[in-house]
Amino acid sequence: MTDIGDVGGGTDGAGGTDWQRLDPRMLLVHPVTELRTMFFPLLGAVVFGVSQGFPLLGVALVGLPVLTGVARYLTTAYRIADGRIELRRGLLNRTRLSTPLDRVRTVDLTASVVHRLLGLTTVTIGTGSVDEDRLSLDALAHEQGRQLRSRLLADRAPDDHELAPPPPAAEFETRWVRYAPFTSLGLVAFGGVVGAVAQVTSELELRIDVRDLGVPEPVLVIGAIVGLAALVLAMTLAAYLVTYWRFTLRRDADTWHLSRGLLTTRETSIDVERLAGVAVAEPPGLRLARGARLSAIVTGLDRRQSGSETLVPPAPADVVRRAAATVLGTDDPLAADLVGHGPLATRRRWVRALGPAALVAAVPVAAVASGASPWLLVPAALVLAVAAALAADRARSLGHALVGRHLVARSGSLLRDRTVLATDHVIGWTLRDTWFQRRAGLVTLAATTAGGGGAVIVLDVPSATAVELADAATPDLVAQFMR
């Protein structure tokens, strides 16, 4: 295979460089991956073939992943030519993808255990295209993948004669694992294990009669709850370590590099010019543990590629804040006091929280009024208390600010985040109001951008304040509509 550093030396008759194939070692990766995903169907096919006197049927089916891998290797090629990255693939259904280099937003290098054993990596190129097809090269030699990433992002890594690279903005520490129980990683992993166990027991028709265990039912229930909690906790810690082990966030020249992973490693590179801002998320669990997590607003990315936006996993709040300040180049947007949205916005927080809760609480109250047990008032009171706490927290969280050339917005309680967007990346403004908002003189202001979710939302801001905020942030954009 032609080395990426030599690209440009040969031509294919079309004025471009030679088409390059994937690494031949991918022929060992694809069969293993396919056999793992199709294990149970293939196992059933082999058993069926042997029981029916057709043993070669199972052998033929097991050989299908090998033949598919060979076909993929022979029909997949890529090249960089005339300022474009091109990929062609497919045997019967031929596909050719092409995108300009200046549309490359991110480059991910992902290596599973099998990839790492063979010295390979999968290169996934994020271009912001809404097409379902993605530029993915599985697999290239690890060093070749790094060189391709550097060329696609025009990265100028310092050589041996330059100064040492700056220290990382954030680096994994073992103490971060204590934040794992306050995330959903363990529940996701537990759900996967439960699904796999259920499938196996269903296939094998396993049945267990608890009466045969000789243990009292209360003890059995308590033991099951404790065991389940311990299992979820263990899986949460394990999932956190597997996902974020050796996490590092570092800037090299004009690119932010992220790397993480214990078994499957992942390296993500983001062009600095495409990084429009950051969002500091503080869900209740992490707030209780004084933690947070940080994500990036990357312009030009398809929303389905949001996995590439994580900058810092659940970690201490001070670590997240320092990393965010390093990415932004200043701590001011993170430390600035926010402007409140007034009593009418606060009243909306309370009404929207207590209204549904009151409807729920009305059921047991009506039942007690009809002669039911007064104990039914306890859950009704709990529902109202939780709703009141939620409303107070949402009201306290609501606010915005314009700090230098950064728009800051904060809202939410269960999903509270503080979003910081560089005003240079604002491409438009949208003011929306419902009938209830119009009665209160409030609007929802959306700063449209080409990154993240497509807009940064400022909720329930007074209409006059919204116009002033938009004009102050982008005077050249708004002034023409205020004459």
C-alpha positions as CSV (number, residue, x, y, z in Angstrom):
1,M,0.0,0.0,0.0
2,T,1.2,3.5,-0.8
3,D,2.2,5.4,2.3
4,I,0.1,8.5,2.9
5,G,3.3,10.5,3.0
6,D,4.0,9.6,-0.6
7,V,0.5,10.5,-1.9
8,G,0.9,12.8,-4.8
9,G,3.7,11.0,-6.5
10,G,1.5,8.7,-8.6
11,T,-1.4,9.3,-10.9
12,D,-4.4,7.3,-12.0
13,G,-4.8,9.0,-15.3
14,A,-7.3,11.5,-14.0
15,G,-4.9,14.1,-12.7
16,G,-5.2,12.7,-9.2
17,T,-3.2,10.4,-6.9
18,D,-3.3,6.7,-6.9
19,W,-6.3,4.9,-5.2
20,Q,-5.2,3.1,-2.1
21,R,-6.7,0.0,-0.5
22,L,-7.3,-0.8,3.1
23,D,-4.6,-2.7,5.0
24,P,-4.6,-6.4,4.1
25,R,-4.8,-7.2,7.8
26,M,-8.4,-6.1,7.8
27,L,-9.1,-9.5,6.3
28,L,-8.5,-10.9,9.8
29,V,-10.7,-8.2,11.5
30,H,-13.9,-8.5,9.5
31,P,-14.5,-12.3,10.0
32,V,-14.0,-11.9,13.7
33,T,-16.4,-9.0,13.9
34,E,-19.0,-10.7,11.8
35,L,-18.8,-14.0,13.7
36,R,-19.2,-12.2,17.0
37,T,-22.4,-10.4,15.8
38,M,-23.8,-13.5,14.1
39,F,-22.7,-16.1,16.6
40,F,-26.1,-17.4,17.7
41,P,-27.7,-17.5,14.2
42,L,-24.5,-19.3,12.8
43,L,-24.5,-21.7,15.8
44,G,-28.1,-22.6,15.1
45,A,-27.4,-23.1,11.4
46,V,-24.5,-25.4,12.2
47,V,-26.5,-27.4,14.6
48,F,-29.4,-27.6,12.1
49,G,-27.1,-28.7,9.3
50,V,-25.4,-31.4,11.4
51,S,-28.7,-32.7,12.7
52,Q,-30.2,-32.9,9.2
53,G,-27.1,-34.6,7.6
54,F,-25.8,-31.5,5.9
55,P,-22.6,-30.7,7.8
56,L,-21.1,-28.7,4.9
57,L,-24.0,-26.2,5.3
58,G,-22.6,-24.9,8.6
59,V,-19.1,-24.8,7.2
60,A,-20.3,-22.8,4.2
61,L,-22.2,-20.3,6.4
62,V,-19.2,-19.8,8.6
63,G,-17.1,-19.1,5.5
64,L,-19.5,-16.3,4.4
65,P,-17.8,-13.6,6.7
66,V,-14.5,-14.5,5.2
67,L,-15.7,-14.1,1.6
68,T,-17.5,-10.8,2.6
69,G,-14.2,-9.5,4.0
70,V,-12.3,-10.4,0.9
71,A,-15.0,-8.7,-1.3
72,R,-14.8,-5.6,0.9
73,Y,-11.0,-5.4,0.7
74,L,-11.0,-5.8,-3.1
75,T,-13.8,-3.2,-3.7
76,T,-12.8,-0.5,-1.2
77,A,-10.3,2.2,-2.0
78,Y,-9.7,5.9,-1.1
79,R,-7.5,8.8,-2.3
80,I,-6.8,12.4,-1.6
81,A,-6.7,14.3,-4.9
82,D,-7.5,17.9,-6.1
83,G,-8.3,19.1,-2.6
84,R,-10.9,16.3,-2.0
85,I,-11.1,13.0,0.0
86,E,-12.8,10.3,-2.1
87,L,-13.9,6.8,-1.1
88,R,-15.4,4.1,-3.4
89,R,-16.8,0.8,-2.2
90,G,-19.3,-2.0,-3.0
91,L,-19.4,-4.9,-5.4
92,L,-23.0,-5.0,-6.7
93,N,-24.1,-1.7,-5.3
94,R,-21.2,0.6,-6.1
95,T,-20.9,3.8,-3.9
96,R,-18.5,6.7,-4.4
97,L,-18.2,9.3,-1.8
98,S,-16.3,12.6,-2.2
99,T,-16.0,15.7,-0.1
100,P,-13.7,18.7,-0.1
101,L,-11.0,18.7,2.5
102,D,-12.2,22.0,3.9
103,R,-15.5,20.4,4.9
104,V,-13.7,17.9,7.2
105,R,-14.9,18.7,10.7
106,T,-13.6,15.8,12.8
107,V,-11.5,12.7,12.4
108,D,-12.0,9.7,14.7
109,L,-9.5,6.9,15.1
110,T,-11.2,3.9,16.8
111,A,-9.4,0.6,17.5
112,S,-11.1,-2.4,19.1
113,V,-9.2,-5.1,20.9
114,V,-8.8,-7.1,17.6
115,H,-7.6,-3.9,15.8
116,R,-5.1,-3.1,18.5
117,L,-3.7,-6.7,18.4
118,L,-3.1,-6.3,14.7
119,G,-1.8,-2.7,14.8
120,L,-4.9,-1.3,13.0
121,T,-7.4,1.5,13.4
122,T,-10.7,2.6,11.9
123,V,-10.7,6.1,10.5
124,T,-14.1,7.9,10.5
125,I,-14.2,11.3,8.9
126,G,-17.0,13.7,10.0
127,T,-17.9,16.1,7.2
128,G,-21.3,17.4,8.4
129,S,-23.1,15.7,5.5
130,V,-26.7,14.8,6.0
131,D,-26.2,11.7,3.8
132,E,-26.4,8.4,5.5
133,D,-23.1,7.4,4.0
134,R,-20.1,8.3,6.1
135,L,-16.4,8.3,5.1
136,S,-15.2,5.3,7.2
137,L,-12.0,3.4,6.5
138,D,-11.9,0.1,8.3
139,A,-9.1,-0.6,8.7
140,L,-5.7,1.2,8.2
141,A,-2.4,0.7,9.9
142,H,-2.4,2.8,13.1
143,E,0.5,5.1,12.0
144,Q,-1.0,5.5,8.6
145,G,-4.3,6.5,10.2
146,R,-2.5,9.2,12.2
147,Q,-0.8,10.6,9.2
148,L,-4.1,10.7,7.3
149,R,-5.7,12.5,10.1
150,S,-2.9,15.1,10.2
151,R,-3.3,15.7,6.5
152,L,-7.1,16.0,6.6
153,L,-7.0,18.5,9.4
154,A,-3.9,20.3,8.1
155,D,-2.4,19.6,11.6
156,R,1.1,20.8,12.2
157,A,2.4,18.7,15.0
158,P,5.7,19.9,16.5
159,D,8.8,18.1,15.4
160,D,11.8,17.2,17.5
161,H,13.4,20.6,17.0
162,E,10.3,22.6,18.3
163,L,9.2,23.2,21.8
164,A,7.5,20.5,23.7
165,P,3.7,20.5,23.3
166,P,1.7,22.2,26.0
167,P,0.3,20.1,28.9
168,P,-3.1,18.5,28.4
169,A,-6.2,20.6,29.2
170,A,-7.6,17.5,31.0
171,E,-6.2,14.1,31.8
172,F,-7.8,11.1,33.4
173,E,-7.3,10.5,37.1
174,T,-8.3,7.4,39.0
175,R,-10.4,9.5,41.5
176,W,-12.8,10.4,38.7
177,V,-14.3,6.9,38.9
178,R,-16.3,8.0,42.0
179,Y,-18.5,9.9,39.6
180,A,-19.5,6.8,37.7
181,P,-22.5,5.9,40.0
182,F,-24.0,9.3,39.1
183,T,-24.1,8.5,35.4
184,S,-26.3,6.2,33.3
185,L,-23.3,4.0,32.0
186,G,-24.0,1.2,34.5
187,L,-27.7,1.0,33.7
188,V,-27.0,0.8,30.0
189,A,-24.4,-2.0,30.6
190,F,-26.7,-3.8,33.0
191,G,-29.6,-3.6,30.4
192,G,-27.3,-5.2,27.8
193,V,-26.3,-8.0,30.2
194,V,-29.9,-8.7,31.2
195,G,-30.9,-8.8,27.6
196,A,-28.1,-11.3,26.8
197,V,-28.9,-13.5,29.8
198,A,-32.6,-13.5,28.9
199,Q,-31.8,-14.5,25.4
200,V,-29.6,-17.4,26.5
201,T,-32.0,-18.7,29.1
202,S,-34.8,-18.5,26.6
203,E,-32.8,-20.4,24.0
204,L,-31.9,-23.1,26.6
205,E,-35.3,-23.0,28.3
206,L,-33.9,-22.6,31.8
207,R,-36.4,-22.4,34.6
208,I,-35.7,-21.9,38.3
209,D,-38.3,-22.5,41.0
210,V,-37.5,-20.3,44.0
211,R,-39.3,-22.7,46.3
212,D,-36.5,-25.2,45.7
213,L,-33.9,-22.8,47.2
214,G,-35.1,-23.2,50.8
215,V,-34.8,-19.5,51.5
216,P,-37.7,-17.4,53.0
217,E,-39.2,-15.1,50.4
218,P,-38.5,-11.8,52.3
219,V,-34.8,-12.7,52.7
220,L,-34.7,-13.7,49.0
221,V,-36.3,-10.4,47.9
222,I,-33.9,-8.3,50.1
223,G,-30.9,-10.4,48.9
224,A,-32.0,-10.0,45.3
225,I,-32.3,-6.2,45.7
226,V,-28.9,-5.9,47.4
227,G,-27.3,-8.2,44.8
228,L,-28.8,-6.3,42.0
229,A,-27.7,-2.9,43.4
230,A,-24.1,-4.3,43.8
231,L,-24.1,-5.6,40.3
232,V,-25.3,-2.3,38.8
233,L,-22.7,-0.4,40.8
234,A,-19.9,-2.8,39.7
235,M,-21.0,-2.6,36.1
236,T,-21.2,1.2,36.3
237,L,-17.6,1.4,37.6
238,A,-16.4,-1.1,35.0
239,A,-18.2,0.7,32.2
240,Y,-16.7,4.1,33.2
241,L,-13.2,2.7,33.3
242,V,-13.6,0.9,30.0
243,T,-15.0,4.0,28.3
244,Y,-12.8,6.7,29.7
245,W,-9.5,5.0,30.8
246,R,-6.5,7.1,29.8
247,F,-8.7,10.0,28.7
248,T,-6.7,13.0,27.5
249,L,-7.7,16.3,26.0
250,R,-4.8,18.2,24.3
251,R,-4.4,20.9,21.8
252,D,-1.7,20.5,19.0
253,A,-1.3,23.5,16.8
254,D,-4.8,24.1,15.2
255,T,-6.4,20.9,16.4
256,W,-8.0,19.6,19.6
257,H,-7.2,15.9,20.2
258,L,-9.1,13.6,22.5
259,S,-8.2,10.0,23.3
260,R,-9.8,7.5,25.6
261,G,-10.6,3.8,26.0
262,L,-9.4,0.7,27.8
263,L,-10.4,-2.1,25.4
264,T,-11.5,-0.2,22.4
265,T,-9.5,3.0,22.1
266,R,-10.8,6.1,20.4
267,E,-9.0,9.2,19.2
268,T,-11.0,12.2,18.1
269,S,-9.5,15.3,16.4
270,I,-11.5,18.6,16.1
271,D,-10.4,21.6,14.0
272,V,-10.1,24.6,16.3
273,E,-11.9,26.8,13.8
274,R,-14.9,24.5,14.0
275,L,-15.2,24.6,17.7
276,A,-17.8,27.3,18.3
277,G,-18.3,26.9,22.1
278,V,-18.8,24.6,25.0
279,A,-21.6,23.3,27.2
280,V,-21.1,22.4,30.9
281,A,-23.7,19.9,31.9
282,E,-24.7,19.5,35.6
283,P,-27.4,16.9,36.1
284,P,-28.6,16.5,39.7
285,G,-26.5,13.4,40.4
286,L,-23.3,15.1,39.3
287,R,-24.2,18.3,41.1
288,L,-24.7,16.3,44.3
289,A,-21.2,14.9,43.9
290,R,-19.8,18.3,42.8
291,G,-19.1,17.0,39.3
292,A,-19.9,18.0,35.8
293,R,-19.1,17.0,32.2
294,L,-18.1,19.1,29.2
295,S,-19.1,18.9,25.6
296,A,-18.1,20.9,22.5
297,I,-20.3,22.8,20.0
298,V,-18.7,21.8,16.7
299,T,-19.9,23.6,13.6
300,G,-20.9,21.6,10.6
301,L,-21.5,18.3,12.3
302,D,-24.5,16.2,11.6
303,R,-26.5,15.7,14.8
304,R,-26.0,12.0,14.5
305,Q,-22.3,12.6,15.1
306,S,-22.9,14.1,18.6
307,G,-20.7,11.3,20.1
308,S,-17.7,13.2,18.8
309,E,-18.5,16.3,20.9
310,T,-17.6,15.0,24.4
311,L,-14.6,17.0,25.7
312,V,-14.4,15.9,29.3
313,P,-16.4,12.9,30.8
314,P,-18.0,13.1,34.3
315,A,-15.3,14.6,36.4
316,P,-14.8,17.1,39.3
317,A,-16.4,20.4,38.5
318,D,-13.2,22.4,38.9
319,V,-11.5,20.1,36.3
320,V,-14.3,20.6,33.9
321,R,-14.2,24.4,34.4
322,R,-10.5,24.6,33.8
323,A,-10.8,22.6,30.7
324,A,-13.6,24.7,29.4
325,A,-11.6,27.9,30.1
326,T,-8.6,26.4,28.2
327,V,-10.8,25.6,25.2
328,L,-12.5,29.1,25.3
329,G,-9.2,30.9,26.0
330,T,-10.9,32.7,29.0
331,D,-12.7,31.9,32.2
332,D,-14.9,34.9,32.1
333,P,-18.0,33.3,30.5
334,L,-17.9,30.6,33.1
335,A,-17.5,32.9,36.1
336,A,-19.8,35.7,35.1
337,D,-23.0,36.3,37.0
338,L,-26.1,35.7,34.9
339,V,-28.9,38.1,34.2
340,G,-32.2,36.8,35.6
341,H,-35.3,36.8,33.5
342,G,-37.6,38.4,36.0
343,P,-40.6,37.3,38.1
344,L,-42.8,36.3,35.2
345,A,-40.3,33.8,34.0
346,T,-40.0,32.5,37.5
347,R,-43.8,32.2,37.8
348,R,-43.8,30.1,34.6
349,R,-41.3,27.7,36.1
350,W,-43.6,27.2,39.1
351,V,-46.8,26.8,37.1
352,R,-45.3,24.3,34.7
353,A,-43.9,22.2,37.5
354,L,-46.9,22.4,40.0
355,G,-49.6,22.1,37.4
356,P,-49.1,18.5,36.3
357,A,-48.1,17.6,39.9
358,A,-51.4,19.0,41.2
359,L,-53.3,16.9,38.7
360,V,-51.5,13.7,39.9
361,A,-52.0,14.6,43.6
362,A,-55.7,15.2,43.0
363,V,-56.3,11.5,42.5
364,P,-55.4,10.3,46.0
365,V,-56.9,13.5,47.6
366,A,-60.2,12.7,45.9
367,A,-59.9,9.1,47.0
368,V,-59.3,10.2,50.7
369,A,-62.3,12.5,50.4
370,S,-64.4,9.5,49.3
371,G,-63.4,7.6,52.4
372,A,-60.1,6.0,51.5
373,S,-57.1,5.7,53.9
374,P,-55.5,9.0,54.8
375,W,-52.1,7.4,54.1
376,L,-52.8,8.1,50.4
377,L,-52.1,11.7,51.1
378,V,-48.4,10.9,51.7
379,P,-47.6,10.1,48.1
380,A,-49.6,13.2,47.1
381,A,-47.5,15.4,49.4
382,L,-44.3,13.8,48.1
383,V,-45.3,14.6,44.5
384,L,-46.0,18.2,45.3
385,A,-42.8,18.5,47.3
386,V,-40.7,17.2,44.5
387,A,-42.4,19.4,42.0
388,A,-41.8,22.5,44.2
389,A,-38.1,21.6,44.6
390,L,-37.9,21.1,40.8
391,A,-39.6,24.5,40.1
392,A,-37.3,26.3,42.6
393,D,-34.2,24.8,41.0
394,R,-35.3,25.6,37.5
395,A,-36.0,29.2,38.5
396,R,-32.7,29.5,40.1
397,S,-30.9,28.1,37.1
398,L,-32.5,30.3,34.5
399,G,-30.3,33.2,33.2
400,H,-28.1,34.5,30.4
401,A,-25.2,36.9,29.9
402,L,-23.1,38.5,27.1
403,V,-19.5,38.3,28.1
404,G,-17.1,39.8,25.6
405,R,-17.7,37.9,22.4
406,H,-19.5,35.0,24.1
407,L,-23.2,34.4,24.6
408,V,-23.9,32.5,27.8
409,A,-27.2,30.7,28.5
410,R,-28.2,28.5,31.4
411,S,-31.5,26.6,32.0
412,G,-32.9,23.4,33.2
413,S,-32.7,21.3,36.4
414,L,-32.7,17.6,35.6
415,L,-30.6,18.5,32.5
416,R,-29.1,21.8,33.6
417,D,-26.3,23.1,31.4
418,R,-24.4,26.3,30.9
419,T,-23.8,26.9,27.2
420,V,-21.2,29.3,25.9
421,L,-21.2,30.2,22.2
422,A,-18.8,32.5,20.5
423,T,-20.9,35.2,18.8
424,D,-18.7,35.0,15.7
425,H,-20.5,31.6,15.1
426,V,-24.0,33.1,15.3
427,I,-25.6,33.0,11.9
428,G,-29.1,34.1,12.8
429,W,-31.6,34.7,15.5
430,T,-35.1,33.3,16.1
431,L,-37.7,34.8,18.5
432,R,-40.6,32.4,19.3
433,D,-43.5,32.9,21.7
434,T,-46.5,30.8,22.7
435,W,-49.9,32.2,23.7
436,F,-48.9,31.9,27.3
437,Q,-45.5,33.6,26.7
438,R,-47.2,36.5,24.9
439,R,-49.5,37.1,27.9
440,A,-46.4,37.3,30.1
441,G,-44.3,39.4,27.6
442,L,-41.7,36.7,27.2
443,V,-40.1,35.0,24.2
444,T,-37.7,32.1,23.6
445,L,-34.6,33.5,21.9
446,A,-32.6,31.1,19.7
447,A,-29.1,31.9,18.5
448,T,-28.8,29.9,15.4
449,T,-25.4,28.3,14.7
450,A,-24.1,25.5,12.5
451,G,-23.0,23.4,15.4
452,G,-24.3,21.3,18.2
453,G,-28.1,21.1,18.2
454,G,-28.3,23.9,15.7
455,A,-29.1,26.7,18.2
456,V,-28.4,28.0,21.7
457,I,-31.7,28.6,23.5
458,V,-32.4,31.4,25.9
459,L,-35.7,30.5,27.5
460,D,-38.4,32.9,28.7
461,V,-36.5,36.1,28.3
462,P,-38.4,39.5,28.2
463,S,-39.1,40.4,24.6
464,A,-37.3,43.8,24.9
465,T,-34.3,42.2,26.5
466,A,-34.1,39.5,23.8
467,V,-33.9,42.1,21.0
468,E,-31.3,44.1,23.0
469,L,-29.2,40.9,23.6
470,A,-29.3,39.9,19.9
471,D,-28.3,43.4,18.8
472,A,-25.5,43.6,21.3
473,A,-24.1,40.2,20.3
474,T,-24.3,40.7,16.5
475,P,-25.0,44.4,15.7
476,D,-24.2,44.0,12.1
477,L,-26.7,41.2,11.7
478,V,-29.6,42.7,13.7
479,A,-29.2,46.4,13.1
480,Q,-30.6,46.2,9.6
481,F,-33.9,45.0,11.0
482,M,-34.2,47.7,13.7
483,R,-34.3,50.7,11.4
